[in-house]
Amino acid sequence: MSEIKQFLTPKQKALAINLDHNIYGTFAEIGAGQETVRHFFRAGGASNTIAKAMSAYDKDYSNSIYGKEEKNRFVTQNRLKKMLKHEIKLIDERLDNTETPNRRFFSYANTVTTINYHKTFKGHGWVGIMFQHAPNGEYSEILIHVRFRENEASLQQETLGSLGVNLIYGAFNLYDNPRELIKSLYDDISVDKIEIDTIHFEGPAFPYVDNRLMSLQLVKKGMTDAVIFNSEGKNMLPADILYKKDVFAVRGSFRPVTLVNTDMFEQGLKMFLKDTEGKLEDTVIIFEITTFNLRATGKIDERDFLDRVDVLAKLGYTVMISNFAEYYRLAEYFTTYNIRYFGVAMGVNNLQMVFDEEYYKHLSGGILEAFGKFFRKDMRVYLYPYKDPETHELLTSKNLKVNDNVKELYKYFIANRRIVDIVDYNPDFSEIYSREVLAKIAKHETGWENQLPEGVAEMIKERGLFGYKETIQIEEL
C-alpha cells in the first residue's frame, strides 16, 4: 500500500515560521492586497517574524519608492527585483544581529494583476523572496512568474497568499532540496488554479542549482505546459519574447543536433521570412523538445536533457521544453500570446505521423479538430525531404503516402500552401540519421564528426556528452 505524504497547510507553515525566532523580515505586496502577510498575522506570534508589511498600491507612490519602470509597467521581473533589493537594503540599514546572532533576514515581495472586469484577461504576477540561509550570510533569491487560472479575483488572491506562504517556508526549510521546494509550492493548491511558468534560483543557498533543470521540473510536475530559456541558460518569460512576434519553430530530439537539423532550420526560415515579409529581428526562433522525446529509457534522463540543451546553446539557439505530444498543441500554445505568424519546419517522416488518425482519438472532433487547431490563421509547415534508409526513396510532399480516408484533406493543405516543400536543401545531408550518429558516439566509432555542425563534435568529446566519455573509460579499464 503506497504511503500518502502529508503536507502542512499555509496556516501551519505560517505558524511554524512565526514560532521560529530566528526568521525575521518584511513583506511588500502590490496589486492584489496583502494576501501573503495576512496568513502570518492570523496564525499568531507574528511579531516574531514581521518587521514591516506594506502595499504601495498607488502607482505614483510606488514609483517614489522603487523608481519608474520602462513604459511605466508595474508587473515585471525588474520591478520585483527592485522591490526586493530596496527592502533588503532597509533591513540591513535598520537592523543588526548583535543581540540575536542566529537571526536570518528575508524580504518577500509580489507585484501582480488579477483578472479584469470583463474576464478577458486572467492576470499574472511576479513573486519572490531574498533571504539568508545562514545568519549574517549573503542573500539568495527565488523568483517565480505565475499566471492565474481562476475566474474570480478573490479566489486568485487567496491562491496567491497560499503560494507566498509556501515560498517563504520552502526558502528556509527546503533550500537544500530545490526539487522538493518546487513541489511544495503547490501544497494545498491545485495545479488548475495557478500556473508557474518561470522560476529562478540564485545565491549561496543554491551553489549547484542549474535553472534549466529547475525549469524542467515545472514541466514534469504539470505546473506549466512549456518553459523557454536562451543560449545562456537563462529562463525567459514566454510572454516577453512571444507577444505579437512571428514564431518559427523546429521540433526534434536533437540527440544530437545534426546538419540535417540546421539545414532544415536555415532553409525553412528563409522561406518563412519570405512568405511573411517579416524581419529576422521580429521573429522568435524556437528549438522545441517535447518531454515525450526526453523519455528515451521510459523516464526523463536529466543528464541526457542537459547534453542536448548544451549543444543547442553552443549554436546560439533558444530552447523550449514542452509537454506537447501533438503538434496542434504547440500551435495552440503560441497563439495564446497573440503571435502574428507561425511556421514550423519538420521532416516528411514526422508529417506522416501528423496525418495518423490514431493520435487524435482522445479528441471529440478527431483529426479534423486537431487540424483546425494546428493550421489556424496563416500557420504553415515547411517540409524537409526524407530519404528512406531501407528503400533509399526520397520522400517529399509529392510522393508522401497517407491513408486513403485523409488523402483529400492532405491535398487541400497542399493546394492552399499550408504545407510547402523545402526545395533548397543540401542533398549531401539526406543520409544523415541522428540514431546512427548517436550509436557511433556511444560505441566510440569514427566518421560521425562531419555529420554535425561545426564545433559540436569537439564539444561532445571534450565534455563527454551522449555517453562518449563513459565509453572511453570502459575501454581504458
C-alpha positions as CSV (number, residue, x, y, z in Angstrom):
1,M,0.0,0.0,0.0
2,S,1.5,3.3,-1.1
3,E,2.2,5.9,1.6
4,I,0.2,9.1,1.5
5,K,2.5,12.0,2.1
6,Q,1.2,14.7,4.5
7,F,2.0,18.4,4.0
8,L,1.5,21.4,6.1
9,T,-1.3,23.9,5.4
10,P,-0.5,27.5,4.8
11,K,-1.7,28.3,8.3
12,Q,0.5,25.7,9.8
13,K,3.5,26.9,7.8
14,A,3.0,30.5,8.8
15,L,2.7,29.5,12.4
16,A,5.9,27.4,12.2
17,I,7.8,30.4,10.8
18,N,6.3,32.7,13.4
19,L,7.4,30.4,16.2
20,D,11.0,30.4,14.8
21,H,12.6,33.5,16.4
22,N,15.5,33.3,14.0
23,I,13.4,34.2,10.9
24,Y,12.6,37.9,10.6
25,G,11.7,40.1,7.6
26,T,9.5,42.3,5.6
27,F,6.5,42.0,3.2
28,A,5.8,44.2,0.2
29,E,2.8,43.3,-1.9
30,I,1.4,45.2,-4.8
31,G,-1.7,44.7,-6.8
32,A,-3.8,42.1,-5.0
33,G,-3.8,43.2,-1.4
34,Q,-1.6,41.8,1.4
35,E,-2.7,38.2,0.9
36,T,0.5,36.5,2.0
37,V,1.3,38.5,5.1
38,R,-2.4,38.1,6.2
39,H,-1.6,34.4,6.9
40,F,1.2,35.3,9.3
41,F,-0.9,37.9,11.1
42,R,-3.8,35.4,11.6
43,A,-1.5,32.5,12.6
44,G,-0.4,34.2,15.8
45,G,3.1,35.2,17.0
46,A,3.6,37.5,14.0
47,S,5.7,40.0,16.0
48,N,8.5,37.4,15.9
49,T,8.5,37.3,12.1
50,I,7.2,40.6,10.6
51,A,9.4,43.7,10.7
52,K,7.1,45.5,8.2
53,A,4.2,44.9,5.9
54,M,3.3,47.3,3.2
55,S,1.3,47.7,0.0
56,A,2.4,50.6,-2.2
57,Y,-0.8,50.3,-4.2
58,D,-0.9,53.8,-5.7
59,K,1.4,53.9,-8.8
60,D,2.8,57.3,-8.1
61,Y,3.6,56.4,-4.5
62,S,5.1,53.1,-5.6
63,N,7.3,54.9,-8.2
64,S,8.5,57.2,-5.5
65,I,9.8,54.2,-3.5
66,Y,11.1,51.9,-6.2
67,G,11.6,54.2,-9.1
68,K,9.9,54.2,-12.5
69,E,9.8,51.3,-14.9
70,E,10.2,51.3,-18.7
71,K,6.9,52.0,-20.3
72,N,5.6,52.5,-16.7
73,R,4.9,48.8,-16.4
74,F,4.5,47.5,-12.8
75,V,4.1,43.8,-13.2
76,T,7.6,42.9,-14.3
77,Q,10.6,40.9,-13.1
78,N,12.6,44.1,-13.0
79,R,10.0,45.6,-10.7
80,L,10.1,42.6,-8.4
81,K,13.9,42.7,-8.1
82,K,13.8,46.4,-7.3
83,M,11.3,45.8,-4.6
84,L,13.3,43.0,-3.0
85,K,16.6,44.9,-3.2
86,H,15.1,48.1,-1.8
87,E,13.5,46.3,1.2
88,I,16.6,44.2,1.9
89,K,18.7,47.4,1.9
90,L,16.4,48.9,4.5
91,I,16.7,45.8,6.7
92,D,20.5,45.9,6.6
93,E,20.5,49.6,7.4
94,R,18.0,49.5,10.3
95,L,18.6,46.1,11.9
96,D,21.5,44.3,13.3
97,N,22.0,40.9,15.0
98,T,24.1,42.0,18.0
99,E,21.5,40.6,20.4
100,T,20.2,37.9,18.0
101,P,23.3,36.4,16.4
102,N,21.3,33.5,14.9
103,R,18.6,35.5,13.2
104,R,18.2,35.3,9.4
105,F,16.6,38.1,7.5
106,F,14.3,38.0,4.5
107,S,12.2,40.2,2.2
108,Y,9.2,38.8,0.4
109,A,7.5,40.7,-2.4
110,N,5.0,40.3,-5.2
111,T,3.6,42.5,-7.9
112,V,0.5,41.1,-9.6
113,T,-2.6,42.0,-11.6
114,T,-5.6,39.8,-11.2
115,I,-8.5,39.1,-13.6
116,N,-10.0,42.1,-15.3
117,Y,-13.7,43.1,-15.0
118,H,-14.7,41.6,-18.4
119,K,-12.7,38.4,-17.6
120,T,-10.9,38.6,-21.0
121,F,-7.5,38.6,-19.2
122,K,-7.0,36.3,-16.2
123,G,-4.0,38.1,-14.8
124,H,-0.4,37.2,-13.9
125,G,2.3,38.3,-11.5
126,W,5.9,38.1,-10.2
127,V,6.6,36.6,-6.7
128,G,9.9,36.4,-5.0
129,I,12.0,36.3,-1.9
130,M,15.5,37.3,-0.9
131,F,16.7,35.5,2.2
132,Q,19.7,34.5,4.3
133,H,20.0,30.7,4.6
134,A,22.7,31.3,7.3
135,P,23.0,34.1,9.9
136,N,24.9,37.1,8.7
137,G,25.3,35.4,5.3
138,E,24.9,36.7,1.8
139,Y,21.4,36.8,0.4
140,S,19.9,34.3,-2.0
141,E,16.8,34.7,-4.1
142,I,14.0,32.8,-5.7
143,L,11.9,34.5,-8.3
144,I,8.8,33.0,-9.9
145,H,6.3,34.1,-12.5
146,V,2.7,33.0,-12.2
147,R,-0.4,33.0,-14.5
148,F,-3.8,32.9,-12.8
149,R,-6.3,30.3,-14.0
150,E,-9.3,31.0,-11.7
151,N,-12.2,33.2,-12.8
152,E,-12.7,35.3,-9.6
153,A,-10.3,37.9,-8.3
154,S,-11.0,36.9,-4.7
155,L,-10.1,33.3,-5.4
156,Q,-6.9,34.4,-7.2
157,Q,-5.9,36.5,-4.2
158,E,-6.4,33.5,-1.8
159,T,-4.3,31.3,-4.1
160,L,-1.6,34.0,-4.3
161,G,-1.5,34.2,-0.5
162,S,-1.0,30.4,-0.1
163,L,1.7,30.4,-2.7
164,G,3.5,33.2,-0.9
165,V,3.5,31.2,2.4
166,N,4.7,28.1,0.6
167,L,7.6,30.0,-1.0
168,I,8.7,31.6,2.3
169,Y,8.5,28.3,4.1
170,G,10.3,26.5,1.3
171,A,13.1,29.1,1.2
172,F,14.1,28.5,4.8
173,N,13.3,24.8,5.1
174,L,13.9,23.3,1.7
175,Y,16.6,25.4,0.1
176,D,19.0,22.4,0.2
177,N,16.4,20.4,-1.9
178,P,15.2,22.7,-4.6
179,R,13.2,19.9,-6.4
180,E,11.2,19.4,-3.2
181,L,10.9,23.1,-2.8
182,I,9.3,23.5,-6.2
183,K,6.9,20.7,-5.5
184,S,6.0,22.2,-2.1
185,L,4.9,25.5,-3.9
186,Y,1.6,23.7,-4.7
187,D,0.9,22.4,-1.2
188,D,-2.8,23.0,-0.5
189,I,-3.1,24.5,-4.1
190,S,-4.4,22.6,-7.1
191,V,-2.4,22.9,-10.4
192,D,-5.5,24.1,-12.2
193,K,-5.7,27.2,-10.0
194,I,-2.3,28.8,-10.9
195,E,0.5,28.2,-13.4
196,I,4.2,28.7,-12.6
197,D,5.9,29.2,-16.0
198,T,9.2,30.7,-14.9
199,I,11.5,30.1,-11.9
200,H,14.9,31.3,-11.0
201,F,17.3,30.3,-8.1
202,E,20.4,32.4,-7.4
203,G,22.8,32.9,-4.5
204,P,24.9,30.9,-2.0
205,A,22.0,28.8,-0.9
206,F,21.9,27.2,-4.3
207,P,25.6,26.7,-5.4
208,Y,24.8,23.7,-7.6
209,V,21.4,24.5,-8.9
210,D,21.0,24.5,-12.7
211,N,18.0,26.6,-13.5
212,R,17.4,24.7,-16.7
213,L,16.8,21.6,-14.7
214,M,14.5,23.6,-12.4
215,S,12.6,24.7,-15.5
216,L,12.3,21.0,-16.5
217,Q,10.7,20.3,-13.1
218,L,7.9,22.7,-13.8
219,V,7.0,20.8,-17.0
220,K,7.5,17.4,-15.4
221,K,5.2,18.2,-12.5
222,G,2.5,19.7,-14.7
223,M,2.9,23.2,-13.2
224,T,3.2,24.6,-16.8
225,D,3.0,23.4,-20.3
226,A,6.3,24.8,-21.5
227,V,9.4,26.7,-20.5
228,I,11.8,28.7,-22.6
229,F,15.4,29.6,-21.9
230,N,18.1,31.2,-24.0
231,S,21.5,30.0,-25.1
232,E,23.0,31.3,-21.8
233,G,20.6,29.0,-19.8
234,K,18.6,32.0,-18.6
235,N,14.8,31.4,-18.1
236,M,12.8,33.6,-20.4
237,L,9.2,34.7,-19.7
238,P,7.2,33.4,-22.7
239,A,5.0,36.5,-22.8
240,D,8.0,38.8,-23.0
241,I,9.6,37.2,-26.0
242,L,6.5,35.8,-27.9
243,Y,3.9,38.6,-27.7
244,K,2.9,39.9,-31.2
245,K,6.0,38.3,-32.7
246,D,6.4,35.9,-35.7
247,V,7.4,32.5,-34.4
248,F,9.4,29.9,-36.3
249,A,9.8,26.5,-34.6
250,V,11.8,23.4,-35.2
251,R,10.8,20.3,-33.2
252,G,13.2,17.4,-32.8
253,S,15.0,15.1,-30.3
254,F,18.3,16.8,-31.2
255,R,20.1,13.8,-29.8
256,P,22.5,15.1,-31.0
257,V,21.7,18.1,-33.3
258,T,22.9,17.2,-36.9
259,L,23.5,19.0,-40.2
260,V,20.0,17.9,-41.2
261,N,18.5,19.9,-38.3
262,T,20.4,23.0,-39.0
263,D,19.8,22.8,-42.8
264,M,16.1,22.3,-42.2
265,F,16.1,25.3,-39.9
266,E,18.1,27.6,-42.1
267,Q,16.3,26.8,-45.3
268,G,12.8,26.7,-43.7
269,L,13.5,30.1,-42.0
270,K,14.4,31.7,-45.3
271,M,11.1,30.6,-46.8
272,F,9.2,31.7,-43.7
273,L,10.6,35.2,-43.8
274,K,9.9,35.5,-47.5
275,D,6.3,34.3,-47.0
276,T,5.6,36.6,-44.1
277,E,7.6,39.5,-45.5
278,G,8.9,39.7,-41.9
279,K,12.2,40.7,-40.4
280,L,14.6,38.5,-38.6
281,E,14.7,40.8,-35.6
282,D,10.9,40.5,-35.3
283,T,11.0,36.7,-35.5
284,V,11.4,34.4,-32.5
285,I,13.2,31.1,-33.4
286,I,12.5,28.2,-31.1
287,F,14.1,24.8,-31.0
288,E,11.5,22.7,-29.2
289,I,11.9,19.4,-27.4
290,T,8.9,17.7,-26.1
291,T,9.2,15.7,-22.8
292,F,8.0,12.7,-24.8
293,N,11.3,12.9,-26.7
294,L,13.2,13.0,-23.4
295,R,11.9,9.7,-22.2
296,A,14.5,7.6,-24.1
297,T,14.5,4.9,-21.4
298,G,11.0,5.3,-20.1
299,K,11.7,8.2,-17.8
300,I,13.3,11.6,-18.3
301,D,17.1,11.4,-18.1
302,E,18.2,14.8,-16.8
303,R,21.9,14.3,-17.9
304,D,20.7,13.5,-21.4
305,F,18.5,16.5,-21.4
306,L,21.3,18.8,-20.4
307,D,23.5,17.3,-23.1
308,R,21.0,18.2,-25.8
309,V,20.5,21.7,-24.4
310,D,24.2,22.4,-24.0
311,V,24.8,21.6,-27.7
312,L,21.9,23.7,-28.8
313,A,23.2,26.5,-26.6
314,K,26.6,26.3,-28.2
315,L,24.9,27.0,-31.5
316,G,23.1,30.0,-30.0
317,Y,19.6,28.7,-30.1
318,T,16.6,29.4,-27.8
319,V,15.2,26.2,-26.4
320,M,11.7,25.3,-25.4
321,I,10.8,22.3,-23.3
322,S,7.1,21.3,-23.6
323,N,4.7,18.5,-22.7
324,F,3.1,18.8,-26.1
325,A,3.0,15.3,-27.7
326,E,0.9,16.6,-30.6
327,Y,1.9,19.4,-33.0
328,Y,-1.6,21.1,-32.7
329,R,-1.0,21.7,-29.0
330,L,2.3,23.5,-29.9
331,A,0.4,25.8,-32.3
332,E,-2.3,26.4,-29.7
333,Y,0.3,27.4,-27.1
334,F,1.9,30.0,-29.4
335,T,-1.4,31.6,-30.4
336,T,-2.3,32.3,-26.8
337,Y,0.4,35.0,-27.0
338,N,-1.2,36.8,-29.9
339,I,1.7,36.0,-32.3
340,R,1.4,37.2,-35.9
341,Y,2.6,34.3,-38.0
342,F,3.6,30.8,-37.1
343,G,5.7,28.4,-39.1
344,V,7.2,25.0,-38.2
345,A,9.9,23.1,-40.0
346,M,9.6,19.3,-40.0
347,G,10.7,16.2,-41.8
348,V,8.4,14.2,-44.1
349,N,8.6,11.3,-41.7
350,N,7.1,13.5,-38.9
351,L,4.3,14.7,-41.2
352,Q,3.3,11.1,-41.8
353,M,2.6,10.8,-38.0
354,V,0.7,14.1,-38.0
355,F,-1.7,12.6,-40.5
356,D,-2.2,9.4,-38.5
357,E,-5.7,9.4,-37.0
358,E,-4.6,7.2,-34.1
359,Y,-3.0,10.2,-32.4
360,Y,-6.4,12.1,-32.2
361,K,-8.8,9.5,-30.7
362,H,-8.9,11.5,-27.5
363,L,-10.4,14.5,-29.3
364,S,-14.2,14.5,-29.9
365,G,-13.6,16.0,-33.3
366,G,-10.8,13.7,-34.1
367,I,-8.3,14.6,-36.8
368,L,-10.5,17.5,-38.1
369,E,-10.5,19.1,-34.7
370,A,-6.7,18.7,-34.4
371,F,-6.1,20.2,-37.8
372,G,-8.4,23.1,-37.1
373,K,-6.2,23.9,-34.2
374,F,-2.9,23.2,-36.0
375,F,-3.5,25.0,-39.3
376,R,-5.0,28.1,-37.7
377,K,-4.6,31.6,-39.2
378,D,-1.6,31.6,-41.6
379,M,0.2,28.7,-40.0
380,R,2.4,26.9,-42.5
381,V,4.5,23.7,-42.5
382,Y,7.9,23.8,-44.2
383,L,8.6,20.2,-45.2
384,Y,12.2,18.8,-45.3
385,P,12.7,15.8,-47.6
386,Y,13.5,12.4,-46.1
387,K,15.4,9.6,-47.6
388,D,14.0,6.2,-46.5
389,P,17.1,4.3,-45.1
390,E,15.7,1.0,-46.5
391,T,14.4,1.9,-49.9
392,H,16.6,5.0,-50.4
393,E,13.5,6.7,-51.9
394,L,13.5,10.5,-51.3
395,L,10.1,11.4,-49.9
396,T,8.6,14.9,-50.3
397,S,5.0,16.2,-50.2
398,K,4.6,15.0,-53.8
399,N,5.0,11.3,-53.1
400,L,4.2,11.1,-49.4
401,K,1.6,8.3,-48.8
402,V,-1.2,9.0,-46.3
403,N,-4.2,6.8,-45.5
404,D,-7.0,7.0,-48.2
405,N,-9.5,8.5,-45.8
406,V,-7.4,11.6,-45.2
407,K,-5.9,11.8,-48.7
408,E,-8.3,14.6,-49.8
409,L,-7.7,16.5,-46.6
410,Y,-3.9,16.3,-47.3
411,K,-4.5,17.5,-50.9
412,Y,-6.4,20.5,-49.5
413,F,-3.5,21.6,-47.4
414,I,-1.0,21.2,-50.3
415,A,-3.2,23.1,-52.7
416,N,-3.6,26.0,-50.3
417,R,0.2,26.1,-49.5
418,R,-0.3,25.3,-45.9
419,I,2.3,22.5,-46.5
420,V,5.2,23.5,-48.7
421,D,8.4,21.7,-49.6
422,I,11.8,23.0,-48.7
423,V,13.5,22.7,-52.1
424,D,16.9,24.4,-51.5
425,Y,18.1,21.6,-49.2
426,N,21.6,20.1,-49.2
427,P,21.3,16.6,-50.8
428,D,24.6,15.6,-49.1
429,F,22.7,15.5,-45.8
430,S,19.9,13.2,-46.9
431,E,21.5,10.1,-45.4
432,I,22.4,11.6,-42.0
433,Y,20.3,9.9,-39.3
434,S,20.6,11.0,-35.7
435,R,20.1,7.5,-34.4
436,E,23.1,6.2,-36.4
437,V,25.2,9.2,-35.2
438,L,24.3,8.6,-31.6
439,A,25.1,4.9,-31.9
440,K,28.5,5.7,-33.3
441,I,29.2,8.2,-30.5
442,A,28.2,5.6,-27.9
443,K,30.5,3.0,-29.4
444,H,33.3,5.4,-29.8
445,E,33.4,4.9,-33.6
446,T,34.7,7.4,-36.2
447,G,33.0,9.1,-39.1
448,W,30.2,10.9,-37.2
449,E,32.1,14.1,-36.6
450,N,31.5,15.6,-40.1
451,Q,27.7,15.0,-39.8
452,L,27.4,17.6,-37.0
453,P,27.5,21.4,-37.1
454,E,31.0,23.0,-36.7
455,G,32.3,22.7,-33.2
456,V,29.7,20.3,-31.9
457,A,31.8,17.2,-32.2
458,E,34.7,18.8,-30.3
459,M,32.3,19.8,-27.5
460,I,30.9,16.2,-27.3
461,K,34.4,14.8,-27.0
462,E,35.7,17.4,-24.5
463,R,32.7,17.2,-22.2
464,G,31.9,13.6,-22.6
465,L,28.3,14.2,-23.9
466,F,25.9,11.5,-25.0
467,G,27.9,8.7,-23.3
468,Y,31.2,9.5,-25.2
469,K,33.2,9.9,-22.0
470,E,31.8,6.8,-20.3
471,T,32.7,4.7,-23.4
472,I,36.3,5.8,-23.2
473,Q,36.5,5.0,-19.5
474,I,35.2,1.5,-20.2
475,E,37.8,0.9,-22.9
476,E,40.6,2.2,-20.6
477,L,39.6,-0.3,-17.9
